[in-house]
Amino acid sequence: MRSSGGSGSGLSGREAEVVNLVGRGATNAEISRALYISGGTARNHVSKILRKVGLRDRPQLAIYAVEHGLPERR
């Protein structure tokens, strides 16, 4: 089941998981291993999220994640 990412951004639960991992510095390969998805799917998720939140690149997405409290502390 998909749910809101909780930040009012309109992100699905899976997208919020990807943003969380990007915010912690994970590569696409690390995201794919953590979420049991292919590398291509991880790359597609990141691209879709960038478009959805209106950002240009991965560093901006990492900053977005921190500003929205998405990287969960371990």
C-alpha positions in Angstrom: 0.0 0.0 0.0 1.3 3.5 -0.9 1.0 6.4 1.5 2.0 10.0 1.6 5.6 10.6 2.4 4.4 12.7 5.3 6.1 16.0 4.2 3.2 17.3 2.2 5.2 16.8 -0.9 2.9 14.3 -2.5 5.6 11.5 -2.5 4.4 7.9 -2.2 5.8 5.8 0.6 8.3 4.2 -1.7 9.4 7.5 -3.0 9.9 8.7 0.5 12.1 5.7 1.2 14.2 6.5 -1.8 14.5 10.2 -0.7 15.5 8.9 2.7 18.3 6.8 1.3 19.5 9.6 -1.1 19.5 12.0 2.0 21.9 9.5 3.7 24.2 9.5 0.7 23.2 6.2 -0.9 24.0 5.4 -4.5 21.5 3.9 -6.9 23.2 0.5 -6.4 22.8 0.9 -2.6 19.2 1.9 -3.0 18.5 -1.1 -5.2 20.0 -3.4 -2.6 18.2 -1.8 0.3 14.8 -1.8 -1.3 15.2 -5.1 -3.3 14.7 -3.4 -6.7 16.8 -3.2 -9.8 19.4 -0.5 -10.4 17.3 0.8 -13.3 14.2 1.0 -11.1 16.2 2.9 -8.4 17.4 5.3 -11.1 13.9 5.8 -12.4 12.6 6.5 -8.9 15.2 9.2 -8.4 14.4 10.8 -11.8 10.7 10.8 -11.1 11.2 12.3 -7.6 13.4 15.0 -9.0 10.7 16.0 -11.5 7.9 15.7 -8.9 9.6 18.0 -6.4 11.1 20.3 -9.1 14.8 19.8 -8.5 17.7 19.5 -10.9 20.0 16.9 -9.5 20.8 14.4 -6.8 22.7 16.9 -4.5 19.6 19.1 -4.4 17.5 16.0 -3.6 19.8 15.2 -0.7 19.4 18.7 0.7 15.6 18.5 0.2 15.6 15.3 2.2 17.4 16.9 5.1 15.3 20.0 5.0 12.1 17.9 5.1 13.3 15.5 7.8 13.3 12.5 5.5 16.6 10.9 6.3 15.8 8.8 9.3 18.4 8.6 11.9 19.9 5.2 12.6 
